[in-house]
Amino acid sequence: MKKLIFFTVLVSVVTLASFWGGKKACMLMWPGSVNPSQSWYSAVGLNAEQAESLKKLDASFRKDADKLCMTICGERMSLLNLMKDKNADPEAVYGKIEKIGNLQIILEKQIAGHILEVKKNLTPEQSRAYLDRIHKELRQAILKNGYGEVLNQ
């Protein structure tokens, strides 16, 4: 029972953070793409034509990923609503969690697919710089939120 209460609180916090921060909170796992600037593209070493191409690719990706992020947040809200019932069926709760997990897997695959698509249009040096930039920003987000121990695993 304590695990269920802890999980409920955890899901509540994540859901509220997602709704308060909107798509930006949901997309924290994709640093740099929330609102990439020209300096972000320049730091990777892209020329003007490559930067413009990547902006279009990023915009298309974000549109689809944002929809999926908001679907995940909606499912989390649905899960919370389900758990509000004093007699909530654990199997229904776990089924909803499975659905959320499957959506999260789809999102992670979309992110990986986007990165691989971007890499096709970059030189090996730019590709390395692109991945290094994402790695650096993800690392900073992890450290900023106090989860540095995750980096040691």
VMD Tcl script that draws the C-alpha trace (Angstrom):
set ca {
  {0.00 0.00 0.00}
  {2.85 2.37 0.83}
  {4.34 1.74 -2.62}
  {1.04 2.63 -4.27}
  {0.79 5.86 -2.25}
  {4.40 6.75 -3.10}
  {3.79 6.01 -6.77}
  {0.61 8.10 -6.73}
  {2.48 11.06 -5.26}
  {5.29 10.62 -7.78}
  {2.87 10.50 -10.72}
  {1.04 13.55 -9.33}
  {4.23 15.59 -9.13}
  {5.34 14.59 -12.62}
  {1.90 15.33 -14.05}
  {1.63 18.71 -12.37}
  {5.14 19.62 -13.51}
  {4.23 18.62 -17.03}
  {1.10 20.72 -17.05}
  {2.67 23.71 -15.28}
  {5.65 23.67 -17.60}
  {3.62 22.50 -20.57}
  {5.48 21.01 -23.48}
  {8.79 22.36 -22.22}
  {8.68 20.17 -19.09}
  {7.68 17.18 -21.16}
  {10.53 17.72 -23.59}
  {13.28 17.98 -20.98}
  {14.62 14.69 -22.25}
  {15.38 16.42 -25.54}
  {17.68 19.33 -24.64}
  {18.24 22.04 -27.19}
  {15.14 21.27 -29.18}
  {12.68 23.04 -26.92}
  {13.63 26.30 -28.58}
  {16.95 26.04 -30.41}
  {18.55 29.32 -31.29}
  {20.85 30.29 -34.11}
  {23.74 30.10 -31.64}
  {22.76 26.50 -30.86}
  {23.06 25.64 -34.56}
  {26.27 27.65 -34.92}
  {27.84 25.85 -31.94}
  {27.38 22.61 -33.83}
  {29.20 24.13 -36.82}
  {26.30 24.25 -39.26}
  {26.36 26.57 -42.23}
  {23.28 28.73 -42.97}
  {21.75 26.18 -45.35}
  {22.22 23.30 -42.89}
  {20.83 25.39 -40.02}
  {17.72 26.23 -42.04}
  {17.24 22.58 -42.99}
  {17.67 21.48 -39.38}
  {15.23 24.16 -38.16}
  {12.57 22.72 -40.47}
  {13.33 19.17 -39.38}
  {13.26 20.21 -35.70}
  {9.97 22.08 -36.14}
  {8.32 19.06 -37.74}
  {9.70 16.75 -35.08}
  {8.63 19.01 -32.20}
  {5.10 19.26 -33.57}
  {4.69 15.48 -33.51}
  {6.62 14.98 -30.27}
  {4.68 17.74 -28.49}
  {1.40 16.03 -29.40}
  {2.66 12.75 -28.02}
  {3.98 14.45 -24.86}
  {0.61 16.02 -24.23}
  {-1.09 12.65 -24.84}
  {1.20 11.15 -22.18}
  {0.32 13.97 -19.78}
  {-3.38 13.43 -20.49}
  {-3.01 9.73 -19.73}
  {-1.24 10.62 -16.47}
  {-4.18 12.82 -15.54}
  {-6.51 9.96 -16.40}
  {-4.43 7.68 -14.17}
  {-4.71 10.13 -11.29}
  {-8.45 10.38 -11.80}
  {-8.66 6.60 -11.77}
  {-6.71 6.43 -8.51}
  {-8.95 9.02 -6.85}
  {-11.55 6.30 -6.54}
  {-11.26 4.73 -3.10}
  {-11.97 1.35 -4.65}
  {-9.66 1.75 -7.63}
  {-8.99 -1.56 -9.33}
  {-5.23 -2.19 -9.20}
  {-5.36 -4.02 -12.54}
  {-6.96 -0.97 -14.20}
  {-4.28 1.25 -12.62}
  {-1.49 -1.02 -13.82}
  {-3.07 -1.23 -17.27}
  {-3.08 2.57 -17.49}
  {0.57 2.61 -16.40}
  {1.39 0.11 -19.18}
  {-0.36 2.39 -21.69}
  {1.67 5.38 -20.49}
  {4.86 3.30 -20.66}
  {4.11 2.27 -24.23}
  {3.53 5.89 -25.23}
  {6.82 6.84 -23.58}
  {8.59 4.13 -25.59}
  {7.09 5.55 -28.79}
  {8.32 9.03 -27.82}
  {11.83 7.79 -27.07}
  {11.92 6.04 -30.46}
  {10.77 9.26 -32.16}
  {13.57 11.17 -30.43}
  {16.18 8.59 -31.45}
  {14.80 8.53 -35.00}
  {15.01 12.31 -35.19}
  {18.61 12.31 -34.01}
  {19.53 9.65 -36.57}
  {17.75 11.64 -39.31}
  {19.63 14.81 -38.36}
  {22.94 12.96 -38.35}
  {22.39 11.93 -41.99}
  {22.74 15.57 -43.00}
  {25.86 16.34 -40.96}
  {29.54 15.79 -41.48}
  {31.20 13.41 -38.98}
  {32.59 16.42 -37.08}
  {29.20 18.15 -36.99}
  {27.52 14.92 -35.94}
  {29.95 14.58 -33.03}
  {29.40 18.22 -32.06}
  {25.62 17.78 -32.31}
  {25.61 14.73 -30.04}
  {28.12 16.35 -27.67}
  {25.88 19.41 -27.40}
  {22.82 17.29 -26.60}
  {24.86 15.24 -24.12}
  {26.14 18.39 -22.41}
  {22.67 19.91 -22.10}
  {21.12 16.68 -20.83}
  {23.93 16.35 -18.28}
  {23.35 19.94 -17.13}
  {19.61 19.30 -16.77}
  {20.30 16.19 -14.69}
  {22.75 18.04 -12.44}
  {20.52 21.11 -12.16}
  {17.69 18.94 -10.88}
  {19.90 17.27 -8.28}
  {20.21 13.84 -9.87}
  {23.95 13.71 -10.43}
  {24.08 10.17 -9.07}
  {22.30 9.06 -12.27}
  {25.40 10.04 -14.21}
  {27.54 7.61 -12.21}
  {25.53 4.54 -13.14}
}
mol new
graphics top color blue
foreach p $ca { graphics top sphere $p radius 0.5 }
foreach p [lrange $ca 0 end-1] q [lrange $ca 1 end] { graphics top cylinder $p $q radius 0.2 }
display resetview
